[in-house]
Amino acid sequence: MTGHDHHHTAPGAGHSSHGGHDHNHGANASTRQLGLALALTGTFLVVEAAYAFISGSLALLSDAGHMLTDAAALALSLLAVKAGERPADRRRTFGYRRTEILAAALNAAALLAVGGYILYEAVQRLREPVAVQTTPMLVVAVLGLIVNLLSARILAGGQEGSLNVRSAYLEVLSDLLGSAAVIVGAVLIMFTGWTWVDPLLGAGIGLWVIPRTWRLLSESVNVLLEGAPAGLDLDTLRAELSALPGVTEVHDLHVWSITSGEHSLTVHLVSGSTAGSAELLAAAQEVAGRHGIEHVTVQVEPPGHHGEHAHGLHA
């Protein structure tokens, strides 16, 4: 028994309620943001990659590598938003909104691989220094900084509410800092001749990115594994449900995320009376709402019927 923005009840049966919310919230904005950022990044990628090889700069190559993953990440993210707009069907009852989590996980994994390669190459170059052409390195780094500043500003507004947009934002932000580091490195090498600065900066960029990327990957995998949403205290939630009037036991409590900011809960509440089940349902939904959970399914059971689970009531 399910419904949006209203409750369905039936004597002696389970009760479920789904808090209404706009599944497409921010989707159009995300599409515009990601499209603009992709256009900027893709246009500049060709230039930076070419000059990375011309100048022989590892720091610039590191920045170009991040720019490449940026372009792929933005393209994946854009596809994910489009896929997420597809309605639910008989095979995908929650729709395709989790596509954005898959995209975020792929983006994070790709950036980790690039970071690992840059660290390896930096060690090799510290052992055997390579000559660097500082002028093209400096010019391209300045252009890269401008492009990344524009892209980061475009994506900043949407990254709080979406792991997908945040993955793209993090990569652009890492590129922005990378471009700034390359500028500093180019100037230092130009005036001092210290070629070791280039691989050191390349390694520094990689070390800055890897922990943040790992956190993003962990969050994405947690969603894919149906883990409890980050920041949710499950013990507190269980205690609050147990404290509801008439509830003697709480079991089969499950909380997970469909996608960024879209959390679901299913729970069985044992109550001595089903007469006030509608009120109990509303109270349970209010408790869940305080924890940021909008999609709620509750089954009310009489004492002694713990094992008789009505699985059809699960969200």
Salt bridges, closest charged atoms under 4 A:
GLU121 OE2 - ARG125 NE 3.67
ASP175 OD1 - HIS66 ND1 3.91
ASP198 OD2 - ARG125 NH1 3.72
GLU219 OE1 - ARG166 NH2 3.15
GLU226 OE2 - ARG98 NH1 2.84
GLU240 OE1 - ARG290 NH2 3.32
GLU240 OE1 - HIS291 NE2 3.11
GLU249 OE1 - HIS306 NE2 2.47
ASP252 OD2 - HIS251 ND1 3.31
ASP252 OD2 - HIS268 ND1 3.66
ASP252 OD2 - HIS309 NE2 2.98
GLU262 OE2 - HIS21 NE2 3.96
GLU262 OE2 - HIS23 ND1 3.47
GLU262 OE2 - ARG97 NH2 2.59
GLU286 OE2 - ARG290 NH1 3.81
GLU294 OE1 - HIS21 ND1 3.90
GLU301 OE1 - HIS251 NE2 2.84
GLU301 OE2 - HIS268 ND1 2.77
